[in-house]
């Protein structure tokens, strides 16, 4: 996603950009659509510009518990500062991109790439109450039940189970 200096100087507000999912080089993610939506605004900042907004997309996922495929909408906010101020560039606590006065455009593809990756959850679940799969027969316990019994019981713990009774 490329923003030109003329866009920055006009201080765009809530402008929608459609980004092709292929341009972000996210091979591990499968998108349900071909585009990623990015809504962004520009404001004046110290010797530069502040760009903020949010990114949203529909991602094709596989549940970590039951292996069912599902589509999940992801959304994430971003906030970056474009500046030539050396003190801001050196600050490790801010998302700052060096932007010289001579530059005519800025490519935010790497920022969008990182925002989409950070929006991806650690544990992908089709729903919060997913029951997973039977460890013996592999039946998806969300769709049906099985007649398997827990054959992996450890006899070392039987004494503790009897204390309960």
Kinemage of the C-alpha trace (Angstrom):
@kinemage 1
@onewidth
@group {chain A} dominant
@subgroup {mainchain}
@vectorlist {calphas} color= white
{ca unk a 1} P 0.000 0.000 0.000
{ca unk a 2} L 1.619 3.161 -1.175
{ca unk a 3} L 0.752 6.627 0.087
{ca unk a 4} L 1.966 9.673 -1.811
{ca unk a 5} L 3.070 12.935 -0.215
{ca unk a 6} L 0.010 14.654 -1.723
{ca unk a 7} L -2.238 12.211 0.196
{ca unk a 8} L -0.300 12.884 3.382
{ca unk a 9} L -0.465 16.653 2.963
{ca unk a 10} L -4.238 16.522 2.465
{ca unk a 11} L -4.558 14.700 5.813
{ca unk a 12} L -6.849 11.992 4.456
{ca unk a 13} L -9.503 10.801 6.863
{ca unk a 14} L -10.942 7.279 6.991
{ca unk a 15} L -9.915 6.453 3.448
{ca unk a 16} L -10.484 2.850 2.442
{ca unk a 17} L -7.741 0.942 0.636
{ca unk a 18} L -8.231 -2.543 -0.806
{ca unk a 19} L -4.963 -4.498 -0.755
{ca unk a 20} L -4.413 -7.712 -2.684
{ca unk a 21} L -3.656 -10.550 -0.272
{ca unk a 22} L -0.971 -11.821 -2.662
{ca unk a 23} L 1.140 -8.662 -2.289
{ca unk a 24} L 1.676 -9.224 1.453
{ca unk a 25} L 3.573 -12.510 1.014
{ca unk a 26} L 1.681 -14.325 3.780
{ca unk a 27} L 2.047 -17.906 2.587
{ca unk a 28} L 0.970 -19.419 5.913
{ca unk a 29} L -2.372 -17.601 5.872
{ca unk a 30} L -5.192 -18.488 3.500
{ca unk a 31} L -7.623 -15.637 2.927
{ca unk a 32} L -11.308 -16.245 2.251
{ca unk a 33} L -11.317 -13.286 -0.140
{ca unk a 34} L -8.712 -11.835 -2.435
{ca unk a 35} L -8.470 -8.493 -0.657
{ca unk a 36} L -7.581 -7.043 2.704
{ca unk a 37} L -9.343 -3.836 3.747
{ca unk a 38} L -7.348 -1.021 5.263
{ca unk a 39} L -9.003 2.123 6.591
{ca unk a 40} L -6.515 4.851 7.416
{ca unk a 41} L -6.241 8.495 8.378
{ca unk a 42} L -3.341 10.932 8.385
{ca unk a 43} L -2.629 13.690 10.918
{ca unk a 44} L 0.219 16.122 11.452
{ca unk a 45} L 2.990 14.953 13.782
{ca unk a 46} L 6.375 16.229 14.924
{ca unk a 47} L 8.266 17.001 11.701
{ca unk a 48} L 6.111 14.509 9.808
{ca unk a 49} L 2.849 12.613 9.763
{ca unk a 50} L 0.931 10.182 11.945
{ca unk a 51} L -0.863 7.416 10.064
{ca unk a 52} L -3.406 5.364 11.972
{ca unk a 53} L -6.279 3.074 11.177
{ca unk a 54} L -7.283 -0.556 11.104
{ca unk a 55} L -6.880 -3.585 8.882
{ca unk a 56} L -9.548 -6.259 8.406
{ca unk a 57} L -9.713 -9.504 6.450
{ca unk a 58} L -11.448 -12.877 6.398
{ca unk a 59} L -9.022 -15.732 6.990
{ca unk a 60} L -9.574 -19.431 6.225
{ca unk a 61} L -8.492 -21.321 9.368
{ca unk a 62} L -8.251 -24.893 10.629
{ca unk a 63} L -9.324 -25.507 14.223
{ca unk a 64} L -6.486 -26.704 16.466
{ca unk a 65} L -8.824 -28.969 18.460
{ca unk a 66} L -11.159 -30.598 15.919
{ca unk a 67} L -9.391 -29.859 12.578
{ca unk a 68} L -12.582 -28.388 11.079
{ca unk a 69} L -12.131 -25.550 8.603
{ca unk a 70} L -13.805 -22.215 9.296
{ca unk a 71} L -13.612 -18.571 8.249
{ca unk a 72} L -12.668 -15.977 10.857
{ca unk a 73} L -12.704 -12.207 10.512
{ca unk a 74} L -9.557 -10.599 11.866
{ca unk a 75} L -9.148 -6.921 12.711
{ca unk a 76} L -6.188 -5.021 14.009
{ca unk a 77} L -5.295 -1.373 14.578
{ca unk a 78} L -2.055 0.293 13.559
{ca unk a 79} L -0.372 3.581 14.390
{ca unk a 80} L 2.892 4.747 12.802
{ca unk a 81} L 4.731 8.029 12.588
{ca unk a 82} L 6.569 9.182 9.471
{ca unk a 83} L 9.256 11.697 10.369
{ca unk a 84} L 12.776 12.932 9.788
{ca unk a 85} L 13.171 13.834 13.491
{ca unk a 86} L 16.226 11.869 14.702
{ca unk a 87} L 15.087 11.812 18.345
{ca unk a 88} L 11.803 10.114 17.403
{ca unk a 89} L 13.566 7.696 15.059
{ca unk a 90} L 15.909 6.655 17.891
{ca unk a 91} L 12.996 6.068 20.319
{ca unk a 92} L 12.513 2.304 20.664
{ca unk a 93} L 9.013 2.640 22.177
{ca unk a 94} L 7.364 4.068 19.080
{ca unk a 95} L 6.564 2.757 15.616
{ca unk a 96} L 8.492 5.327 13.608
{ca unk a 97} L 9.415 5.163 9.936
{ca unk a 98} L 12.130 7.520 8.678
{ca unk a 99} L 10.630 9.794 6.012
{ca unk a 100} L 12.835 12.461 4.454
{ca unk a 101} L 11.470 15.693 3.026
{ca unk a 102} L 12.691 14.641 -0.422
{ca unk a 103} L 10.650 11.425 -0.514
{ca unk a 104} L 7.468 11.532 -2.588
{ca unk a 105} L 5.814 8.324 -1.311
{ca unk a 106} L 5.898 5.715 1.430
{ca unk a 107} L 5.157 2.014 1.023
{ca unk a 108} L 3.260 0.684 4.055
{ca unk a 109} L 3.119 -2.924 2.823
{ca unk a 110} L 5.525 -4.152 5.505
{ca unk a 111} L 3.475 -2.416 8.226
{ca unk a 112} L 0.241 -4.028 6.975
{ca unk a 113} L 2.052 -7.384 6.717
{ca unk a 114} L 3.109 -7.203 10.378
{ca unk a 115} L -0.315 -5.998 11.556
{ca unk a 116} L -2.062 -8.925 9.860
{ca unk a 117} L 0.406 -11.429 11.343
{ca unk a 118} L -0.026 -9.977 14.826
{ca unk a 119} L -3.818 -10.260 14.536
{ca unk a 120} L -3.527 -14.017 14.000
{ca unk a 121} L -4.362 -15.849 17.272
{ca unk a 122} L -1.984 -18.341 18.886
{ca unk a 123} L -4.723 -20.938 19.237
{ca unk a 124} L -7.160 -21.190 16.351
{ca unk a 125} L -10.552 -22.425 17.548
{ca unk a 126} L -13.741 -22.817 15.517
{ca unk a 127} L -15.586 -21.699 18.681
{ca unk a 128} L -14.747 -21.297 22.359
{ca unk a 129} L -16.672 -24.434 23.358
{ca unk a 130} L -15.013 -26.716 20.786
{ca unk a 131} L -14.878 -30.266 22.165
{ca unk a 132} L -12.091 -31.413 19.863
{ca unk a 133} L -11.558 -34.938 18.598
{ca unk a 134} L -11.694 -38.304 20.332
{ca unk a 135} L -8.112 -39.360 21.006
{ca unk a 136} L -8.981 -43.001 20.283
{ca unk a 137} L -11.119 -42.991 17.122
{ca unk a 138} L -10.714 -39.424 15.797
{ca unk a 139} L -14.425 -38.527 15.817
{ca unk a 140} L -15.183 -34.821 15.828
{ca unk a 141} L -16.944 -34.520 19.191
{ca unk a 142} L -18.718 -31.318 18.096
{ca unk a 143} L -20.638 -33.267 15.453
{ca unk a 144} L -21.255 -36.612 17.159
{ca unk a 145} L -20.321 -38.747 20.137
{ca unk a 146} L -18.345 -41.961 20.107
{ca unk a 147} L -18.468 -45.169 22.124
{ca unk a 148} L -14.779 -45.184 22.953
{ca unk a 149} L -13.752 -45.611 26.565
{ca unk a 150} L -10.680 -44.119 28.095
{ca unk a 151} L -8.238 -46.993 27.669
{ca unk a 152} L -5.250 -44.891 28.564
{ca unk a 153} L -5.914 -44.927 32.307
{ca unk a 154} L -2.815 -45.095 34.451
{ca unk a 155} L -3.127 -47.602 37.313
{ca unk a 156} L -0.648 -45.629 39.421
{ca unk a 157} L -3.411 -43.110 40.139
{ca unk a 158} L -6.102 -45.634 41.120
{ca unk a 159} L -5.270 -45.241 44.825
{ca unk a 160} L -6.013 -41.516 44.625
{ca unk a 161} L -9.264 -42.166 42.739
{ca unk a 162} L -10.352 -44.523 45.527
{ca unk a 163} L -9.696 -41.815 48.133
{ca unk a 164} L -12.304 -39.722 46.408
{ca unk a 165} L -14.890 -42.459 46.977
